[in-house]
């Protein structure tokens, strides 16, 4: 049976956002930094070392920032849900009327909307779920989502940062090999020339 995207967990959207942002920031930041260092130093090894340090430090920084922001958002949403729960307990009729108007606004017939709101108001858990989704526009999330998202950010930043750094590393490796071959050939030719003179 085909599993459509809208049947998947809503957390996948936040993880895709972390991956895209991490790769884009890692690639652009690293490319800009190593380009400036390459122009200023004219040394491939300085570029490689600097790029590696930049990727390491920035990936840690970005993953920590991602964790803090996602965790803070989760805690704020939990406080809003707790406040909504108190409102349902203190003002049940007003909350039921709010839910009724939301059902009607979404296109449900007035009679059916009233029946649905009456049914939901008799179950505090169902009522809280409906109000959380429809009024607060909060989807259910887990505390571990913040940690998972930060790991996605960490890995994607490193991946994006390596894209501009790897060509520089390959270029330095090829240059070093060519230089070694040049020195070896020069020494070999010099030895042959010396033997002929003798």
N, CA and C atoms as an extended XYZ file, in Angstrom:
594
Properties=species:S:1:pos:R:3:atomname:S:1:resname:S:1:resid:I:1 pbc="F F F"
N         0.847       -1.202        0.000 N   UNK     1
C         0.000        0.000        0.000 CA  UNK     1
C         0.877        1.244        0.000 C   UNK     1
N         0.551        2.180       -0.867 N   UNK     2
C         1.335        3.409       -0.966 CA  UNK     2
C         1.186        4.246        0.290 C   UNK     2
N         2.338        4.723        0.810 N   UNK     3
C         2.297        5.599        1.983 CA  UNK     3
C         2.601        7.014        1.527 C   UNK     3
N         1.585        7.861        1.552 N   UNK     4
C         1.748        9.224        1.074 CA  UNK     4
C         2.452       10.075        2.117 C   UNK     4
N         3.050       11.177        1.639 N   UNK     5
C         3.836       12.035        2.513 CA  UNK     5
C         3.010       12.613        3.654 C   UNK     5
N         1.723       12.944        3.395 N   UNK     6
C         0.930       13.564        4.445 CA  UNK     6
C         0.549       12.582        5.553 C   UNK     6
N         0.847       11.280        5.346 N   UNK     7
C         0.611       10.305        6.400 CA  UNK     7
C         1.814       10.173        7.325 C   UNK     7
N         2.914       10.758        6.940 N   UNK     8
C         4.128       10.640        7.736 CA  UNK     8
C         4.099       11.612        8.904 C   UNK     8
N         5.065       11.424        9.822 N   UNK     9
C         5.148       12.288       11.002 CA  UNK     9
C         5.396       13.729       10.586 C   UNK     9
N         4.783       14.667       11.317 N   UNK    10
C         4.961       16.081       10.992 CA  UNK    10
C         6.373       16.554       11.286 C   UNK    10
N         7.138       15.783       12.074 N   UNK    11
C         8.508       16.180       12.410 CA  UNK    11
C         9.429       16.126       11.199 C   UNK    11
N         9.030       15.420       10.141 N   UNK    12
C         9.888       15.321        8.964 CA  UNK    12
C        10.105       16.680        8.323 C   UNK    12
N         9.100       17.559        8.426 N   UNK    13
C         9.244       18.897        7.854 CA  UNK    13
C        10.334       19.693        8.536 C   UNK    13
N        10.396       19.621        9.866 N   UNK    14
C        11.425       20.362       10.596 CA  UNK    14
C        12.803       19.793       10.316 C   UNK    14
N        12.898       18.495       10.103 N   UNK    15
C        14.204       17.889        9.823 CA  UNK    15
C        14.694       18.243        8.428 C   UNK    15
N        13.783       18.298        7.477 N   UNK    16
C        14.169       18.744        6.135 CA  UNK    16
C        14.659       20.182        6.186 C   UNK    16
N        13.993       21.011        6.979 N   UNK    17
C        14.415       22.407        7.135 CA  UNK    17
C        15.830       22.492        7.709 C   UNK    17
N        16.130       21.655        8.701 N   UNK    18
C        17.465       21.658        9.302 CA  UNK    18
C        18.518       21.221        8.288 C   UNK    18
N        18.200       20.202        7.494 N   UNK    19
C        19.151       19.693        6.501 CA  UNK    19
C        19.443       20.743        5.439 C   UNK    19
N        18.396       21.356        4.901 N   UNK    20
C        18.574       22.363        3.849 CA  UNK    20
C        19.352       23.562        4.378 C   UNK    20
N        18.965       24.048        5.546 N   UNK    21
C        19.638       25.207        6.131 CA  UNK    21
C        21.082       24.882        6.478 C   UNK    21
N        21.322       23.688        7.039 N   UNK    22
C        22.678       23.294        7.408 CA  UNK    22
C        23.597       23.175        6.209 C   UNK    22
N        23.138       22.531        5.148 N   UNK    23
C        23.975       22.366        3.956 CA  UNK    23
C        24.237       23.705        3.281 C   UNK    23
N        23.201       24.529        3.181 N   UNK    24
C        23.367       25.837        2.527 CA  UNK    24
C        24.340       26.714        3.302 C   UNK    24
N        24.178       26.772        4.618 N   UNK    25
C        25.041       27.620        5.435 CA  UNK    25
C        26.462       27.077        5.473 C   UNK    25
N        26.603       25.748        5.581 N   UNK    26
C        27.927       25.145        5.598 CA  UNK    26
C        28.687       25.386        4.307 C   UNK    26
N        28.005       25.259        3.181 N   UNK    27
C        28.649       25.439        1.889 CA  UNK    27
C        29.046       26.891        1.655 C   UNK    27
N        28.112       27.813        1.891 N   UNK    28
C        28.377       29.229        1.625 CA  UNK    28
C        29.420       29.787        2.587 C   UNK    28
N        29.287       29.487        3.883 N   UNK    29
C        30.222       30.016        4.878 CA  UNK    29
C        31.633       29.495        4.645 C   UNK    29
N        31.751       28.193        4.393 N   UNK    30
C        33.075       27.601        4.174 CA  UNK    30
C        33.697       28.112        2.887 C   UNK    30
N        32.902       28.191        1.821 N   UNK    31
C        33.423       28.689        0.549 CA  UNK    31
C        33.921       30.117        0.682 C   UNK    31
N        33.143       30.973        1.343 N   UNK    32
C        33.559       32.359        1.522 CA  UNK    32
C        34.821       32.476        2.346 C   UNK    32
N        34.909       31.678        3.423 N   UNK    33
C        36.074       31.755        4.306 CA  UNK    33
C        37.343       31.261        3.616 C   UNK    33
N        37.283       30.088        2.988 N   UNK    34
C        38.503       29.539        2.394 CA  UNK    34
C        38.919       30.320        1.151 C   UNK    34
N        37.974       30.962        0.478 N   UNK    35
C        38.342       31.807       -0.662 CA  UNK    35
C        39.167       32.994       -0.192 C   UNK    35
N        38.710       33.644        0.879 N   UNK    36
C        39.467       34.768        1.423 CA  UNK    36
C        40.821       34.343        1.951 C   UNK    36
N        40.868       33.199        2.627 N   UNK    37
C        42.141       32.700        3.164 CA  UNK    37
C        43.089       32.316        2.037 C   UNK    37
N        42.552       31.714        0.978 N   UNK    38
C        43.392       31.318       -0.158 CA  UNK    38
C        44.012       32.536       -0.835 C   UNK    38
N        43.224       33.591       -1.006 N   UNK    39
C        43.740       34.809       -1.640 CA  UNK    39
C        44.792       35.467       -0.758 C   UNK    39
N        44.552       35.471        0.557 N   UNK    40
C        45.478       36.143        1.466 CA  UNK    40
C        46.739       35.374        1.748 C   UNK    40
N        46.641       34.046        1.840 N   UNK    41
C        47.808       33.248        2.243 CA  UNK    41
C        48.572       32.645        1.074 C   UNK    41
N        47.868       32.363       -0.027 N   UNK    42
C        48.484       31.695       -1.173 CA  UNK    42
C        49.111       30.358       -0.766 C   UNK    42
N        48.496       29.690        0.210 N   UNK    43
C        49.041       28.422        0.706 CA  UNK    43
C        47.902       27.412        0.847 C   UNK    43
N        47.994       26.320        0.088 N   UNK    44
C        46.925       25.327        0.080 CA  UNK    44
C        46.725       24.679        1.446 C   UNK    44
N        47.814       24.420        2.154 N   UNK    45
C        47.700       23.728        3.440 CA  UNK    45
C        47.060       24.620        4.500 C   UNK    45
N        47.325       25.912        4.433 N   UNK    46
C        46.662       26.854        5.335 CA  UNK    46
C        45.166       26.881        5.058 C   UNK    46
N        44.814       26.827        3.781 N   UNK    47
C        43.403       26.808        3.386 CA  UNK    47
C        42.711       25.556        3.918 C   UNK    47
N        43.357       24.397        3.758 N   UNK    48
C        42.760       23.137        4.203 CA  UNK    48
C        42.594       23.118        5.720 C   UNK    48
N        43.654       23.532        6.441 N   UNK    49
C        43.588       23.545        7.902 CA  UNK    49
C        42.511       24.516        8.392 C   UNK    49
N        42.482       25.700        7.806 N   UNK    50
C        41.492       26.704        8.210 CA  UNK    50
C        40.078       26.227        7.908 C   UNK    50
N        39.889       25.644        6.729 N   UNK    51
C        38.567       25.138        6.358 CA  UNK    51
C        38.090       24.042        7.292 C   UNK    51
N        39.008       23.153        7.673 N   UNK    52
C        38.651       22.067        8.593 CA  UNK    52
C        38.228       22.608        9.956 C   UNK    52
N        38.991       23.590       10.457 N   UNK    53
C        38.661       24.196       11.753 CA  UNK    53
C        37.314       24.915       11.681 C   UNK    53
N        37.091       25.644       10.594 N   UNK    54
C        35.827       26.377       10.429 CA  UNK    54
C        34.641       25.418       10.418 C   UNK    54
N        34.760       24.329        9.660 N   UNK    55
C        33.664       23.356        9.586 CA  UNK    55
C        33.402       22.727       10.948 C   UNK    55
N        34.476       22.363       11.657 N   UNK    56
C        34.320       21.721       12.966 CA  UNK    56
C        33.634       22.650       13.966 C   UNK    56
N        34.131       23.882       14.046 N   UNK    57
C        33.594       24.828       15.031 CA  UNK    57
C        32.166       25.234       14.680 C   UNK    57
N        31.932       25.568       13.411 N   UNK    58
C        30.614       26.050       13.007 CA  UNK    58
C        29.549       24.955       13.081 C   UNK    58
N        29.919       23.718       12.759 N   UNK    59
C        28.933       22.631       12.829 CA  UNK    59
C        28.483       22.402       14.270 C   UNK    59
N        29.427       22.493       15.218 N   UNK    60
C        29.066       22.359       16.632 CA  UNK    60
C        28.184       23.525       17.065 C   UNK    60
N        28.583       24.730       16.664 N   UNK    61
C        27.818       25.924       17.031 CA  UNK    61
C        26.398       25.875       16.471 C   UNK    61
N        26.269       25.492       15.206 N   UNK    62
C        24.954       25.451       14.575 CA  UNK    62
C        24.065       24.369       15.187 C   UNK    62
N        24.650       23.222       15.523 N   UNK    63
C        23.846       22.148       16.117 CA  UNK    63
C        23.366       22.535       17.515 C   UNK    63
N        24.225       23.210       18.281 N   UNK    64
C        23.802       23.681       19.605 CA  UNK    64
C        22.688       24.718       19.468 C   UNK    64
N        22.857       25.640       18.517 N   UNK    65
C        21.822       26.643       18.274 CA  UNK    65
C        20.505       26.019       17.859 C   UNK    65
N        20.586       24.987       17.016 N   UNK    66
C        19.373       24.290       16.584 CA  UNK    66
C        18.684       23.618       17.769 C   UNK    66
N        19.469       22.983       18.624 N   UNK    67
C        18.888       22.307       19.793 CA  UNK    67
C        18.194       23.302       20.719 C   UNK    67
N        18.875       24.415       20.992 N   UNK    68
C        18.311       25.410       21.910 CA  UNK    68
C        17.014       25.995       21.358 C   UNK    68
N        17.007       26.324       20.053 N   UNK    69
C        15.807       26.940       19.471 CA  UNK    69
C        14.641       25.955       19.429 C   UNK    69
N        14.911       24.703       19.043 N   UNK    70
C        13.840       23.702       18.994 CA  UNK    70
C        13.329       23.353       20.387 C   UNK    70
N        14.243       23.266       21.337 N   UNK    71
C        13.828       22.965       22.708 CA  UNK    71
C        13.014       24.119       23.297 C   UNK    71
N        13.443       25.344       23.006 N   UNK    72
C        12.710       26.514       23.502 CA  UNK    72
C        11.310       26.571       22.905 C   UNK    72
N        11.212       26.285       21.591 N   UNK    73
C         9.900       26.274       20.941 CA  UNK    73
C         8.993       25.215       21.566 C   UNK    73
N         9.556       24.051       21.850 N   UNK    74
C         8.774       22.974       22.469 CA  UNK    74
C         8.262       23.394       23.845 C   UNK    74
N         9.131       24.017       24.647 N   UNK    75
C         8.733       24.422       25.999 CA  UNK    75
C         7.671       25.524       25.967 C   UNK    75
N         7.822       26.462       25.025 N   UNK    76
C         6.811       27.518       24.885 CA  UNK    76
C         5.464       26.915       24.500 C   UNK    76
N         5.475       25.976       23.558 N   UNK    77
C         4.227       25.332       23.139 CA  UNK    77
C         3.586       24.540       24.277 C   UNK    77
N         4.424       23.906       25.098 N   UNK    78
C         3.875       23.162       26.229 CA  UNK    78
C         3.191       24.090       27.228 C   UNK    78
N         3.767       25.273       27.424 N   UNK    79
C         3.131       26.248       28.320 CA  UNK    79
C         1.806       26.739       27.742 C   UNK    79
N         1.764       26.950       26.430 N   UNK    80
C         0.523       27.384       25.789 CA  UNK    80
C        -0.556       26.306       25.899 C   UNK    80
N        -0.156       25.049       25.742 N   UNK    81
C        -1.117       23.949       25.871 CA  UNK    81
C        -1.637       23.864       27.304 C   UNK    81
N        -0.736       24.070       28.277 N   UNK    82
C        -1.154       24.043       29.687 CA  UNK    82
C        -2.151       25.162       29.980 C   UNK    82
N        -1.910       26.338       29.397 N   UNK    83
C        -2.847       27.454       29.582 CA  UNK    83
C        -4.200       27.148       28.950 C   UNK    83
N        -4.164       26.527       27.768 N   UNK    84
C        -5.413       26.159       27.094 CA  UNK    84
C        -6.186       25.124       27.916 C   UNK    84
N        -5.470       24.219       28.540 N   UNK    85
C        -6.115       23.211       29.388 CA  UNK    85
C        -6.832       23.869       30.563 C   UNK    85
N        -6.194       24.890       31.135 N   UNK    86
C        -6.827       25.625       32.237 CA  UNK    86
C        -8.074       26.368       31.760 C   UNK    86
N        -8.006       26.951       30.571 N   UNK    87
C        -9.163       27.668       30.027 CA  UNK    87
C       -10.340       26.724       29.801 C   UNK    87
N       -10.045       25.523       29.307 N   UNK    88
C       -11.116       24.543       29.079 CA  UNK    88
C       -11.785       24.166       30.397 C   UNK    88
N       -10.973       24.055       31.456 N   UNK    89
C       -11.524       23.700       32.771 CA  UNK    89
C       -12.296       24.858       33.394 C   UNK    89
N       -11.807       26.089       33.195 N   UNK    90
C       -12.428       27.254       33.846 CA  UNK    90
C       -13.593       27.832       33.048 C   UNK    90
N       -13.499       27.761       31.716 N   UNK    91
C       -14.541       28.366       30.864 CA  UNK    91
C       -15.002       27.360       29.803 C   UNK    91
N       -15.619       26.268       30.209 N   UNK    92
C       -15.982       25.209       29.258 CA  UNK    92
C       -16.959       25.659       28.176 C   UNK    92
N       -17.942       26.483       28.531 N   UNK    93
C       -18.939       26.907       27.553 CA  UNK    93
C       -18.329       27.820       26.489 C   UNK    93
N       -17.471       28.722       26.925 N   UNK    94
C       -16.823       29.627       25.969 CA  UNK    94
C       -15.917       28.849       25.012 C   UNK    94
N       -15.182       27.884       25.553 N   UNK    95
C       -14.289       27.081       24.713 CA  UNK    95
C       -15.090       26.218       23.741 C   UNK    95
N       -16.235       25.710       24.208 N   UNK    96
C       -17.092       24.916       23.325 CA  UNK    96
C       -17.627       25.769       22.188 C   UNK    96
N       -17.994       27.007       22.492 N   UNK    97
C       -18.489       27.917       21.463 CA  UNK    97
C       -17.385       28.264       20.465 C   UNK    97
N       -16.164       28.456       20.979 N   UNK    98
C       -15.028       28.731       20.089 CA  UNK    98
C       -14.807       27.567       19.129 C   UNK    98
N       -14.865       26.355       19.657 N   UNK    99
C       -14.665       25.176       18.815 CA  UNK    99
C       -15.773       25.054       17.780 C   UNK    99
N       -17.003       25.359       18.182 N   UNK   100
C       -18.130       25.334       17.248 CA  UNK   100
C       -17.889       26.284       16.082 C   UNK   100
N       -17.463       27.494       16.377 N   UNK   101
C       -17.207       28.481       15.327 CA  UNK   101
C       -16.063       28.044       14.414 C   UNK   101
N       -15.083       27.362       14.977 N   UNK   102
C       -13.968       26.865       14.158 CA  UNK   102
C       -14.445       25.787       13.196 C   UNK   102
N       -15.308       24.889       13.670 N   UNK   103
C       -15.859       23.854       12.794 CA  UNK   103
C       -16.664       24.482       11.659 C   UNK   103
N       -17.497       25.457       11.992 N   UNK   104
C       -18.304       26.137       10.972 CA  UNK   104
C       -17.411       26.869        9.979 C   UNK   104
N       -16.369       27.517       10.488 N   UNK   105
C       -15.436       28.236        9.617 CA  UNK   105
C       -14.732       27.288        8.650 C   UNK   105
N       -14.493       26.059        9.109 N   UNK   106
C       -13.830       25.072        8.252 CA  UNK   106
C       -14.767       24.460        7.217 C   UNK   106
N       -16.067       24.799        7.290 N   UNK   107
C       -16.998       24.329        6.277 CA  UNK   107
C       -17.963       23.248        6.723 C   UNK   107
N       -17.938       22.870        7.999 N   UNK   108
C       -18.887       21.863        8.475 CA  UNK   108
C       -20.286       22.467        8.588 C   UNK   108
N       -21.339       21.704        8.277 N   UNK   109
C       -22.715       22.191        8.473 CA  UNK   109
C       -22.937       22.544        9.943 C   UNK   109
N       -23.736       23.576       10.196 N   UNK   110
C       -23.923       24.081       11.559 CA  UNK   110
C       -24.412       22.997       12.518 C   UNK   110
N       -25.379       22.172       12.061 N   UNK   111
C       -25.910       21.124       12.931 CA  UNK   111
C       -24.853       20.100       13.308 C   UNK   111
N       -24.110       19.659       12.313 N   UNK   112
C       -23.058       18.671       12.566 CA  UNK   112
C       -21.930       19.275       13.393 C   UNK   112
N       -21.607       20.542       13.107 N   UNK   113
C       -20.557       21.224       13.862 CA  UNK   113
C       -20.929       21.324       15.336 C   UNK   113
N       -22.209       21.619       15.610 N   UNK   114
C       -22.656       21.712       17.006 CA  UNK   114
C       -22.581       20.344       17.691 C   UNK   114
N       -22.966       19.314       16.965 N   UNK   115
C       -22.901       17.962       17.529 CA  UNK   115
C       -21.451       17.571       17.831 C   UNK   115
N       -20.538       17.914       16.922 N   UNK   116
C       -19.122       17.597       17.123 CA  UNK   116
C       -18.544       18.351       18.316 C   UNK   116
N       -18.879       19.627       18.435 N   UNK   117
C       -18.368       20.418       19.554 CA  UNK   117
C       -18.940       19.928       20.881 C   UNK   117
N       -20.204       19.498       20.879 N   UNK   118
C       -20.813       18.947       22.088 CA  UNK   118
C       -20.098       17.662       22.502 C   UNK   118
N       -19.829       16.814       21.521 N   UNK   119
C       -19.139       15.551       21.806 CA  UNK   119
C       -17.736       15.800       22.350 C   UNK   119
N       -17.010       16.730       21.717 N   UNK   120
C       -15.639       17.028       22.149 CA  UNK   120
C       -15.610       17.617       23.551 C   UNK   120
N       -16.596       18.449       23.872 N   UNK   121
C       -16.611       19.113       25.179 CA  UNK   121
C       -16.825       18.136       26.328 C   UNK   121
N       -17.369       16.958       26.038 N   UNK   122
C       -17.594       15.953       27.082 CA  UNK   122
C       -16.332       15.151       27.395 C   UNK   122
N       -15.320       15.271       26.528 N   UNK   123
C       -14.049       14.559       26.733 CA  UNK   123
C       -12.933       15.596       26.830 C   UNK   123
N       -12.399       15.873       28.031 N   UNK   124
C       -11.375       16.911       28.188 CA  UNK   124
C       -10.138       16.690       27.314 C   UNK   124
N        -9.736       15.426       27.166 N   UNK   125
C        -8.565       15.135       26.341 CA  UNK   125
C        -8.807       15.447       24.880 C   UNK   125
N        -9.975       15.034       24.368 N   UNK   126
C       -10.334       15.312       22.976 CA  UNK   126
C       -10.496       16.808       22.751 C   UNK   126
N       -11.120       17.475       23.708 N   UNK   127
C       -11.310       18.923       23.604 CA  UNK   127
C        -9.969       19.643       23.552 C   UNK   127
N        -9.034       19.210       24.388 N   UNK   128
C        -7.709       19.838       24.401 CA  UNK   128
C        -6.981       19.600       23.083 C   UNK   128
N        -7.096       18.396       22.548 N   UNK   129
C        -6.455       18.098       21.263 CA  UNK   129
C        -7.014       18.976       20.144 C   UNK   129
N        -8.344       19.114       20.116 N   UNK   130
C        -8.972       19.927       19.074 CA  UNK   130
C        -8.563       21.395       19.184 C   UNK   130
N        -8.569       21.928       20.398 N   UNK   131
C        -8.221       23.335       20.589 CA  UNK   131
C        -6.735       23.577       20.337 C   UNK   131
N        -5.909       22.606       20.710 N   UNK   132
C        -4.468       22.727       20.455 CA  UNK   132
C        -4.193       22.786       18.959 C   UNK   132
N        -4.892       21.942       18.223 N   UNK   133
C        -4.677       21.874       16.780 CA  UNK   133
C        -5.322       23.039       16.041 C   UNK   133
N        -6.543       23.384       16.409 N   UNK   134
C        -7.308       24.360       15.635 CA  UNK   134
C        -7.086       25.801       16.086 C   UNK   134
N        -6.949       26.020       17.380 N   UNK   135
C        -6.784       27.389       17.871 CA  UNK   135
C        -5.307       27.773       17.996 C   UNK   135
N        -4.517       26.906       18.627 N   UNK   136
C        -3.100       27.215       18.845 CA  UNK   136
C        -2.232       26.853       17.647 C   UNK   136
N        -2.773       26.015       16.745 N   UNK   137
C        -2.032       25.568       15.552 CA  UNK   137
C        -0.723       24.892       15.935 C   UNK   137
N        -0.792       24.049       16.963 N   UNK   138
C         0.381       23.325       17.445 CA  UNK   138
C         0.210       21.849       17.117 C   UNK   138
N         1.211       21.277       16.473 N   UNK   139
C         1.217       19.838       16.238 CA  UNK   139
C         1.996       19.173       17.365 C   UNK   139
N         1.611       17.972       17.692 N   UNK   140
C         2.248       17.280       18.809 CA  UNK   140
C         3.695       16.953       18.462 C   UNK   140
N         4.598       17.282       19.381 N   UNK   141
C         6.021       17.035       19.187 CA  UNK   141
C         6.589       16.368       20.432 C   UNK   141
N         7.750       15.760       20.264 N   UNK   142
C         8.411       15.073       21.368 CA  UNK   142
C         9.647       15.860       21.795 C   UNK   142
N        10.032       15.800       23.077 N   UNK   143
C        11.246       16.504       23.522 CA  UNK   143
C        12.498       16.036       22.792 C   UNK   143
N        12.499       14.766       22.342 N   UNK   144
C        13.689       14.246       21.664 CA  UNK   144
C        13.843       14.816       20.255 C   UNK   144
N        12.784       15.449       19.725 N   UNK   145
C        12.881       16.044       18.392 CA  UNK   145
C        13.959       17.115       18.338 C   UNK   145
N        14.147       17.848       19.435 N   UNK   146
C        15.170       18.896       19.465 CA  UNK   146
C        16.553       18.296       19.278 C   UNK   146
N        16.826       17.165       19.945 N   UNK   147
C        18.127       16.507       19.822 CA  UNK   147
C        18.321       15.931       18.427 C   UNK   147
N        17.279       15.295       17.898 N   UNK   148
C        17.375       14.706       16.553 CA  UNK   148
C        17.604       15.792       15.511 C   UNK   148
N        16.883       16.900       15.614 N   UNK   149
C        17.054       18.002       14.666 CA  UNK   149
C        18.457       18.583       14.741 C   UNK   149
N        19.024       18.659       15.950 N   UNK   150
C        20.382       19.197       16.089 CA  UNK   150
C        21.402       18.268       15.436 C   UNK   150
N        21.170       16.956       15.504 N   UNK   151
C        22.065       16.007       14.837 CA  UNK   151
C        21.969       16.148       13.320 C   UNK   151
N        20.762       16.345       12.815 N   UNK   152
C        20.587       16.576       11.377 CA  UNK   152
C        21.328       17.841       10.951 C   UNK   152
N        21.239       18.889       11.769 N   UNK   153
C        21.945       20.130       11.474 CA  UNK   153
C        23.456       19.906       11.472 C   UNK   153
N        23.969       19.187       12.457 N   UNK   154
C        25.404       18.919       12.584 CA  UNK   154
C        25.942       18.195       11.354 C   UNK   154
N        25.268       17.115       10.975 N   UNK   155
C        25.723       16.309        9.839 CA  UNK   155
C        25.595       17.075        8.528 C   UNK   155
N        24.483       17.770        8.342 N   UNK   156
C        24.269       18.495        7.081 CA  UNK   156
C        25.242       19.661        6.942 C   UNK   156
N        25.596       20.322        8.057 N   UNK   157
C        26.559       21.426        7.979 CA  UNK   157
C        27.928       20.894        7.560 C   UNK   157
N        28.349       19.773        8.142 N   UNK   158
C        29.633       19.180        7.763 CA  UNK   158
C        29.618       18.791        6.289 C   UNK   158
N        28.515       18.182        5.850 N   UNK   159
C        28.400       17.777        4.442 CA  UNK   159
C        28.494       18.979        3.513 C   UNK   159
N        27.756       20.038        3.835 N   UNK   160
C        27.803       21.242        3.010 CA  UNK   160
C        29.167       21.897        3.032 C   UNK   160
N        29.829       21.902        4.194 N   UNK   161
C        31.146       22.516        4.296 CA  UNK   161
C        32.216       21.763        3.529 C   UNK   161
N        32.063       20.441        3.439 N   UNK   162
C        33.068       19.641        2.732 CA  UNK   162
C        33.006       19.830        1.219 C   UNK   162
N        31.856       20.237        0.705 N   UNK   163
C        31.713       20.386       -0.749 CA  UNK   163
C        32.732       21.353       -1.342 C   UNK   163
N        32.959       22.544       -0.764 N   UNK   164
C        33.996       23.415       -1.323 CA  UNK   164
C        35.399       23.077       -0.824 C   UNK   164
N        35.515       22.351        0.301 N   UNK   165
C        36.843       22.067        0.853 CA  UNK   165
C        37.517       20.889        0.165 C   UNK   165
N        36.742       19.891       -0.227 N   UNK   166
C        37.316       18.695       -0.851 CA  UNK   166
C        38.094       19.022       -2.127 C   UNK   166
N        37.572       19.872       -3.039 N   UNK   167
C        38.370       20.216       -4.224 CA  UNK   167
C        39.715       20.852       -3.873 C   UNK   167
N        39.752       21.680       -2.843 N   UNK   168
C        41.018       22.290       -2.428 CA  UNK   168
C        41.983       21.235       -1.916 C   UNK   168
N        41.447       20.260       -1.173 N   UNK   169
C        42.288       19.178       -0.658 CA  UNK   169
C        42.841       18.332       -1.797 C   UNK   169
N        41.986       18.010       -2.761 N   UNK   170
C        42.431       17.221       -3.919 CA  UNK   170
C        43.479       17.978       -4.720 C   UNK   170
N        43.258       19.277       -4.889 N   UNK   171
C        44.212       20.096       -5.632 CA  UNK   171
C        45.568       20.110       -4.941 C   UNK   171
N        45.563       20.231       -3.614 N   UNK   172
C        46.820       20.240       -2.866 CA  UNK   172
C        47.521       18.894       -2.973 C   UNK   172
N        46.741       17.800       -2.936 N   UNK   173
C        47.317       16.464       -3.035 CA  UNK   173
C        47.953       16.252       -4.406 C   UNK   173
N        47.233       16.647       -5.457 N   UNK   174
C        47.765       16.496       -6.815 CA  UNK   174
C        49.001       17.361       -7.010 C   UNK   174
N        48.949       18.589       -6.488 N   UNK   175
C        50.087       19.501       -6.601 CA  UNK   175
C        51.310       18.930       -5.893 C   UNK   175
N        51.089       18.349       -4.703 N   UNK   176
C        52.191       17.773       -3.934 CA  UNK   176
C        52.803       16.596       -4.676 C   UNK   176
N        51.956       15.720       -5.248 N   UNK   177
C        52.468       14.574       -5.996 CA  UNK   177
C        53.252       15.014       -7.223 C   UNK   177
N        52.717       16.004       -7.944 N   UNK   178
C        53.421       16.506       -9.127 CA  UNK   178
C        54.764       17.111       -8.754 C   UNK   178
N        54.785       17.833       -7.611 N   UNK   179
C        56.033       18.439       -7.164 CA  UNK   179
C        57.052       17.372       -6.796 C   UNK   179
N        56.588       16.304       -6.124 N   UNK   180
C        57.497       15.221       -5.749 CA  UNK   180
C        58.078       14.543       -6.981 C   UNK   180
N        57.217       14.309       -7.985 N   UNK   181
C        57.698       13.703       -9.216 CA  UNK   181
C        58.689       14.627       -9.933 C   UNK   181
N        58.411       15.925       -9.903 N   UNK   182
C        59.312       16.879      -10.543 CA  UNK   182
C        60.686       16.867       -9.869 C   UNK   182
N        60.692       16.879       -8.535 N   UNK   183
C        61.962       16.860       -7.794 CA  UNK   183
C        62.709       15.560       -8.053 C   UNK   183
N        61.955       14.444       -8.043 N   UNK   184
C        62.594       13.147       -8.278 CA  UNK   184
C        63.211       13.092       -9.679 C   UNK   184
N        62.468       13.567      -10.695 N   UNK   185
C        62.984       13.586      -12.066 CA  UNK   185
C        64.204       14.487      -12.184 C   UNK   185
N        64.152       15.617      -11.493 N   UNK   186
C        65.275       16.549      -11.576 CA  UNK   186
C        66.529       15.928      -10.963 C   UNK   186
N        66.379       15.267       -9.821 N   UNK   187
C        67.515       14.605       -9.168 CA  UNK   187
C        68.048       13.474      -10.037 C   UNK   187
N        67.140       12.730      -10.653 N   UNK   188
C        67.536       11.619      -11.513 CA  UNK   188
C        68.331       12.133      -12.713 C   UNK   188
N        67.817       13.185      -13.326 N   UNK   189
C        68.513       13.767      -14.482 CA  UNK   189
C        69.869       14.343      -14.068 C   UNK   189
N        69.906       14.939      -12.887 N   UNK   190
C        71.159       15.523      -12.408 CA  UNK   190
C        72.207       14.436      -12.179 C   UNK   190
N        71.776       13.273      -11.630 N   UNK   191
C        72.706       12.173      -11.413 CA  UNK   191
C        73.246       11.642      -12.736 C   UNK   191
N        72.352       11.481      -13.720 N   UNK   192
C        72.778       10.983      -15.036 CA  UNK   192
C        73.759       11.955      -15.674 C   UNK   192
N        73.479       13.254      -15.553 N   UNK   193
C        74.351       14.267      -16.142 CA  UNK   193
C        75.731       14.245      -15.485 C   UNK   193
N        75.771       14.067      -14.163 N   UNK   194
C        77.037       14.017      -13.439 CA  UNK   194
C        77.851       12.802      -13.856 C   UNK   194
N        77.182       11.656      -14.049 N   UNK   195
C        77.886       10.440      -14.460 CA  UNK   195
C        78.513       10.609      -15.838 C   UNK   195
N        77.790       11.274      -16.729 N   UNK   196
C        78.324       11.474      -18.079 CA  UNK   196
C        79.544       12.387      -18.065 C   UNK   196
N        79.533       13.347      -17.168 N   UNK   197
C        80.683       14.247      -17.070 CA  UNK   197
C        81.909       13.504      -16.561 C   UNK   197
N        81.678       12.530      -15.673 N   UNK   198
C        82.794       11.759      -15.129 CA  UNK   198
C        83.307       10.784      -16.186 C   UNK   198
